[in-house]
């Protein structure tokens, strides 16, 4: 059941809300649901799990694919005010790959169910926004491919640490080596070796389940090399 506060949140932060007709706004507000997920909880599990459109209210979602060997690769991440479109993939006829989404941290979201979103897609402004969002996610995937193929592990790791520090809002990042490996398409052992190298170079300090960045300037040079 949507509270008045949640409805106000939709009105303020859903990009296409102002373009909806009064009837469409009523459909949206009567259908949307609040959802809360614990860290590591699976939100969306591939094409057979078609829930609808998620608007992230608080926290972080991680979209990833899994290789035949079981290795995970982060495709993109979603933060506050971002929209998860692939969880409505059954409405997108050209989407046919297995993408999963989990809560990277404790996360709150608003879910617009498929039936309601399908009705909203009849509005040309909503359809146009959906196409722009798909294009943006495609660009994310292409950036990932370029990074994975052409950038060395040191550059990918340095870039990720800088980005994650910005997300954390400080010098200390609470994350495991396995989680980093999943994000940057590498093996945990390779990540551990590179983290030790960074530590020996006094760029970072590695602790149990956390990393402290000591020298942002030199990390930036590696990331931008």
C-alpha positions in Angstrom: 0.0 0.0 0.0 1.4 3.4 -1.0 1.5 6.0 1.6 1.0 9.7 0.9 4.7 10.2 1.4 5.6 7.6 -1.2 3.2 9.1 -3.6 4.8 12.5 -3.1 8.2 10.8 -3.7 7.0 9.5 -7.0 5.6 12.8 -8.1 8.9 14.5 -7.3 11.5 12.0 -8.6 9.9 9.9 -11.3 11.2 11.7 -14.5 8.1 11.3 -16.6 5.5 11.9 -13.9 4.6 15.4 -15.1 3.9 14.0 -18.6 1.2 11.6 -17.4 -2.5 12.2 -17.8 -4.6 12.4 -14.7 -5.8 8.9 -15.4 -2.3 7.6 -15.8 -1.2 9.3 -12.6 -4.0 7.5 -10.8 -3.0 4.2 -12.3 0.6 4.7 -11.2 -0.2 5.8 -7.6 -2.8 3.0 -7.1 -0.4 0.3 -8.4 3.1 1.2 -7.1 4.5 -0.5 -4.0 7.2 0.2 -1.5 9.9 -2.5 -1.2 12.8 -2.9 1.2 15.7 -5.3 0.6 18.6 -6.4 2.8 22.2 -6.3 1.6 22.9 -9.2 -0.9 19.2 -9.9 -1.3 18.2 -10.8 -4.9 15.8 -8.3 -6.4 15.5 -9.6 -9.9 16.7 -13.0 -11.2 16.7 -13.0 -15.0 14.0 -13.1 -17.7 11.7 -15.4 -15.8 11.4 -13.0 -13.0 9.7 -9.9 -14.4 8.5 -7.7 -11.6 8.3 -4.3 -13.1 10.1 -1.0 -12.9 12.1 0.0 -9.7 12.8 3.5 -8.6 15.6 3.4 -6.1 14.7 5.5 -3.0 17.7 4.7 -0.8 20.7 2.5 -1.1 22.3 0.8 -4.1 21.3 -2.0 -6.6 23.9 -4.0 -8.5 23.1 -5.4 -11.9 25.3 -8.4 -12.9 25.7 -11.4 -15.1 27.0 -14.8 -14.1 29.4 -16.9 -16.3 29.1 -20.6 -16.8 31.9 -21.1 -14.2 29.9 -19.1 -11.7 31.9 -15.9 -11.7 29.9 -12.7 -11.4 30.5 -9.5 -13.4 28.9 -6.2 -12.5 27.3 -4.6 -15.5 26.1 -1.3 -13.8 25.1 0.0 -10.4 22.0 2.0 -9.5 21.8 4.6 -6.8 19.2 7.0 -5.2 16.7 8.3 -7.8 18.0 5.8 -10.5 15.6 3.5 -12.3 16.0 -0.2 -12.8 14.4 -0.9 -16.2 15.6 -4.5 -16.8 13.4 -5.8 -14.0 10.6 -5.1 -16.4 12.3 -7.0 -19.3 9.2 -9.0 -20.2 7.8 -5.7 -21.5 10.9 -5.1 -23.6 10.7 -7.6 -26.5 14.3 -7.2 -27.6 15.9 -8.0 -24.2 16.9 -11.6 -24.1 19.9 -11.9 -21.9 20.1 -13.1 -18.3 20.8 -10.1 -16.0 20.3 -10.3 -12.3 19.9 -7.5 -9.8 20.7 -7.5 -6.1 20.8 -5.0 -3.2 24.4 -4.0 -2.8 23.5 -2.5 0.6 20.3 -2.3 2.5 18.0 -0.7 -0.1 14.6 0.9 -0.4 12.7 1.2 -3.6 9.3 1.8 -5.2 8.1 -0.9 -7.6 5.8 0.0 -10.5 4.3 -3.4 -11.5 4.4 -4.6 -15.1 0.7 -4.2 -15.7 0.7 -0.6 -14.7 4.0 0.2 -16.5 2.6 -1.5 -19.7 -0.3 1.0 -19.5 2.1 3.9 -19.0 4.1 2.9 -22.1 1.1 3.9 -24.2 2.1 7.5 -23.4 4.7 8.5 -26.0 6.6 10.5 -23.4 7.0 7.5 -21.2 8.0 5.4 -24.2 10.6 8.0 -25.2 12.0 8.1 -21.7 12.2 4.2 -21.7 14.2 4.3 -25.0 16.6 6.9 -23.6 17.1 4.8 -20.5 17.8 1.7 -22.6 20.4 3.7 -24.6 22.1 4.8 -21.4 22.3 1.3 -20.1 23.7 0.2 -23.4 26.4 2.8 -23.1 27.2 1.4 -19.6 27.7 -2.0 -21.1 29.9 -0.7 -23.9 32.1 1.1 -21.3 32.4 -2.1 -19.3 33.5 -4.0 -22.4 36.1 -1.4 -23.3 37.4 -1.4 -19.7 37.5 -5.2 -19.5 39.3 -5.7 -22.9 41.6 -2.7 -23.1 42.3 -1.5 -19.6 44.9 -3.3 -17.3 43.9 -4.6 -13.9 45.8 -1.8 -12.1 43.8 0.9 -14.0 40.4 -0.9 -13.5 41.1 -1.3 -9.8 42.3 2.2 -9.3 39.2 3.6 -11.1 36.9 1.4 -9.0 38.5 2.4 -5.7 38.2 6.1 -6.5 34.6 5.6 -7.6 33.7 3.6 -4.5 35.3 6.2 -2.2 33.1 8.8 -3.8 30.0 6.6 -3.2 31.1 6.0 0.4 31.8 9.7 1.0 35.2 9.1 2.6 38.6 7.5 2.5 37.5 4.1 3.9 35.7 1.6 1.7 34.0 -1.4 3.4 34.3 -4.2 0.7 35.8 -7.6 0.3 38.3 -8.7 -2.3 35.7 -11.0 -3.8 33.2 -8.1 -4.2 35.8 -6.0 -5.9 36.6 -8.9 -8.3 32.9 -9.2 -9.2 32.8 -5.5 -10.0 35.8 -5.2 -12.2 35.7 -8.6 -14.0 38.7 -10.2 -12.5 39.7 -13.2 -10.3 39.8 -12.6 -6.5 43.4 -13.8 -6.3 44.5 -11.3 -9.0 42.7 -8.5 -7.1 44.4 -9.5 -3.8 47.8 -9.4 -5.5 47.1 -5.9 -7.0 45.8 -4.6 -3.7 49.0 -5.8 -2.0 51.0 -4.0 -4.7 49.0 -0.8 -4.1 49.6 -1.2 -0.4 53.3 -1.7 -0.8 53.4 1.5 -2.9 51.6 3.3 0.0 48.5 4.1 -2.1 46.1 2.3 0.2 45.9 0.4 3.5 44.2 -3.0 3.4 42.3 -4.3 6.4 39.8 -7.0 7.1 36.8 -6.2 4.9 37.9 -2.6 4.3 40.3 -0.5 2.3 41.6 2.9 3.2 42.8 5.2 0.4 46.0 7.0 1.4 47.1 8.7 -1.9 44.2 9.8 -4.1 46.5 11.7 -6.4 48.6 8.8 -7.4 45.6 6.5 -7.7 44.0 9.0 -10.1 47.2 9.0 -12.2 47.0 5.2 -12.5 43.3 5.4 -13.4 43.8 8.0 -16.1 47.0 6.6 -17.6 
